[in-house]
Amino acid sequence: MTVHGIEARQRAQTAAGKDRCRTGLPTGSEAGVLVLGGSGLLGRALGAAYDMAGIWAFAPPRPVVDATDAAALATMVEALRPAIVVNAAAFTGVDAAEEHREACRAVNAGIAASLADAVAGIEGTLIHISTDFVFDGEANRPYHEYDAVAPVNWYGATKEEGERAVRASGCRHVILRTAWLHGSARRSFVSAFLDRLAAGERVDAVSDRVASPTSVDELADAITALTARLRAGRPVPSGTYHFAGKGGATPRDIALEIAAICRADPRLVNGVSAAGRDEPARRPRYAALDTGLARARLGLEPRPWQDGVRRTVGLLSGGLLSGGNGRRA
């Protein structure tokens, strides 16, 4: 992405929620696209992507509707009758989910079920975001959509329950599984690694856990492409798809990639074992995602995970990185 492109994306992210992805109650034909979770990392990126594509969307803030209230959610969907609903709402704290089980389930499974039933009732289309954590991580090659699910933590279990509810509703749907989202709107492992490396500080990064790191902006662009396709009346086959950065990487691989981008000393990156981390929730050991089906059936072509990391680093740094010690300009 050029510096001009980075600046445009940053302006759009700042304006998201104020322009195309509005939070006020819509009227008439303004409710063509409904987004839940508009204030989250993905929701903000999606608002920016919609804004750049000229797509109007309604993203209700919590005071307007409690998304965990099934009746209120159904009433809103019935009143607005959007053609497309995007469910980006999620309880994403993997460790916190182990302690706050009911709250996690209410968001990850309850909202999905309520939305799917409501969307089925108005014959709309639901784009639902899910996760690689539905798998147990015991494979040694990227997971396909047809592989058996076997979540190893409560977060993954509630996301898998949400997937089942969407399918059981009979609504037209696209379930997009993704992984290790990162972006510039909120702090993530990419920003944490970049800050430490740019300051010349050591980074301890896990070297024995693999997934498919995904730029939240790239995922938002993919959802925007699907939205435009649906709005144009072009067919979108219902089903479950994987959309994530192409390939697999460990956190250590990501830290080394960031070191190369910002010209930091790669010796600052120290590989550590996941076994030594104090984590209440178990994580999949290997959860890279195969994205061939999304390419073949939806025309979505994820870029290599390295490109996504470069995109996020570029946004975080304003597109300008100095040489030498790797400090951001």
MOZIUR-V690721 format. One record per backbone hydrogen bond with DSSP energy under -1.0 kcal/mol. NH is the residue of the N-H (numbers start at 1). CO is the residue of the C=O. E is the energy in kcal/mol with one decimal. If there is no record, write none. Layout:
nh=NH co=CO e=E
nh=NH co=CO e=E
This chain:
nh=6 co=2 e=-2.7
nh=7 co=3 e=-2.6
nh=8 co=4 e=-2.1
nh=9 co=5 e=-2.3
nh=10 co=6 e=-2.5
nh=11 co=7 e=-2.5
nh=12 co=8 e=-2.4
nh=13 co=9 e=-2.5
nh=14 co=10 e=-2.1
nh=15 co=11 e=-1.9
nh=16 co=12 e=-1.4
nh=18 co=15 e=-2.9
nh=22 co=20 e=-1.5
nh=22 co=57 e=-1.8
nh=30 co=27 e=-2.2
nh=34 co=84 e=-2.6
nh=35 co=58 e=-2.7
nh=36 co=86 e=-2.8
nh=40 co=37 e=-1.4
nh=44 co=40 e=-2.7
nh=45 co=41 e=-1.7
nh=46 co=42 e=-2.9
nh=47 co=43 e=-2.3
nh=48 co=44 e=-1.9
nh=49 co=45 e=-2.4
nh=50 co=46 e=-3.0
nh=51 co=47 e=-2.2
nh=52 co=48 e=-2.3
nh=53 co=49 e=-1.6
nh=55 co=50 e=-2.8
nh=57 co=20 e=-3.1
nh=58 co=33 e=-2.9
nh=59 co=22 e=-3.5
nh=64 co=61 e=-1.6
nh=65 co=61 e=-1.3
nh=69 co=66 e=-2.3
nh=73 co=69 e=-2.6
nh=74 co=70 e=-2.5
nh=75 co=71 e=-2.4
nh=76 co=72 e=-2.3
nh=77 co=73 e=-2.5
nh=78 co=74 e=-2.5
nh=79 co=75 e=-2.2
nh=80 co=76 e=-2.7
nh=81 co=77 e=-3.0
nh=84 co=32 e=-1.8
nh=85 co=125 e=-2.7
nh=86 co=34 e=-3.1
nh=87 co=127 e=-2.9
nh=88 co=36 e=-2.4
nh=94 co=92 e=-1.3
nh=97 co=93 e=-2.3
nh=98 co=95 e=-1.0
nh=100 co=96 e=-2.8
nh=104 co=100 e=-2.1
nh=105 co=101 e=-2.6
nh=106 co=102 e=-2.5
nh=107 co=103 e=-1.5
nh=108 co=104 e=-2.8
nh=109 co=105 e=-2.1
nh=110 co=105 e=-2.5
nh=111 co=106 e=-1.1
nh=113 co=109 e=-2.3
nh=114 co=110 e=-2.5
nh=115 co=111 e=-2.9
nh=116 co=112 e=-2.4
nh=117 co=113 e=-2.2
nh=118 co=114 e=-2.2
nh=119 co=115 e=-3.0
nh=120 co=116 e=-2.4
nh=121 co=117 e=-1.6
nh=122 co=118 e=-1.0
nh=124 co=119 e=-2.2
nh=125 co=83 e=-1.8
nh=126 co=172 e=-2.6
nh=127 co=85 e=-3.2
nh=128 co=174 e=-2.4
nh=129 co=87 e=-1.7
nh=130 co=176 e=-3.2
nh=132 co=178 e=-1.4
nh=135 co=132 e=-1.9
nh=143 co=288 e=-3.0
nh=147 co=144 e=-1.3
nh=150 co=134 e=-2.1
nh=157 co=153 e=-2.1
nh=158 co=154 e=-2.5
nh=159 co=155 e=-2.0
nh=160 co=156 e=-2.3
nh=161 co=157 e=-2.0
nh=162 co=158 e=-2.0
nh=163 co=159 e=-2.0
nh=164 co=160 e=-2.2
nh=165 co=161 e=-2.1
nh=166 co=162 e=-2.0
nh=167 co=163 e=-2.2
nh=168 co=164 e=-2.6
nh=169 co=165 e=-1.3
nh=170 co=167 e=-1.0
nh=174 co=126 e=-2.5
nh=175 co=239 e=-2.6
nh=176 co=128 e=-2.9
nh=177 co=241 e=-3.2
nh=178 co=130 e=-1.4
nh=182 co=214 e=-1.9
nh=192 co=188 e=-2.4
nh=193 co=189 e=-2.5
nh=194 co=190 e=-2.6
nh=195 co=191 e=-2.5
nh=196 co=192 e=-1.9
nh=197 co=193 e=-2.7
nh=198 co=194 e=-2.8
nh=199 co=195 e=-1.2
nh=200 co=197 e=-1.5
nh=201 co=196 e=-3.2
nh=203 co=268 e=-2.9
nh=205 co=270 e=-2.6
nh=207 co=272 e=-2.6
nh=210 co=285 e=-2.6
nh=211 co=249 e=-2.0
nh=214 co=180 e=-1.8
nh=216 co=182 e=-3.0
nh=219 co=215 e=-2.1
nh=220 co=216 e=-2.4
nh=221 co=217 e=-2.1
nh=222 co=218 e=-2.0
nh=223 co=219 e=-2.3
nh=224 co=220 e=-2.3
nh=225 co=221 e=-2.2
nh=226 co=222 e=-2.1
nh=227 co=223 e=-2.6
nh=228 co=224 e=-2.6
nh=229 co=225 e=-2.1
nh=230 co=226 e=-2.5
nh=231 co=227 e=-2.6
nh=232 co=228 e=-1.6
nh=233 co=230 e=-1.5
nh=234 co=229 e=-2.2
nh=239 co=173 e=-1.6
nh=241 co=175 e=-3.3
nh=243 co=177 e=-2.9
nh=246 co=303 e=-2.7
nh=249 co=211 e=-2.7
nh=252 co=206 e=-2.2
nh=254 co=250 e=-2.0
nh=255 co=251 e=-2.5
nh=256 co=252 e=-2.5
nh=257 co=253 e=-2.0
nh=258 co=254 e=-2.3
nh=259 co=255 e=-2.3
nh=260 co=256 e=-2.0
nh=261 co=257 e=-2.0
nh=262 co=258 e=-2.6
nh=264 co=259 e=-2.4
nh=268 co=265 e=-2.2
nh=269 co=266 e=-1.7
nh=270 co=203 e=-3.5
nh=272 co=205 e=-2.1
nh=276 co=273 e=-1.3
nh=277 co=274 e=-1.8
nh=279 co=277 e=-1.3
nh=287 co=210 e=-2.8
nh=290 co=143 e=-3.1
nh=295 co=291 e=-1.5
nh=296 co=292 e=-2.5
nh=297 co=293 e=-2.9
nh=298 co=294 e=-1.4
nh=300 co=294 e=-2.0
nh=305 co=246 e=-2.2
nh=307 co=304 e=-1.1
nh=308 co=304 e=-1.3
nh=309 co=305 e=-2.1
nh=310 co=306 e=-2.3
nh=311 co=307 e=-2.2
nh=312 co=308 e=-2.3
nh=313 co=309 e=-2.8
nh=314 co=310 e=-2.5
nh=315 co=311 e=-2.1
nh=316 co=312 e=-2.7
nh=317 co=313 e=-2.1
nh=319 co=314 e=-2.1
nh=320 co=317 e=-1.2
nh=322 co=327 e=-1.1
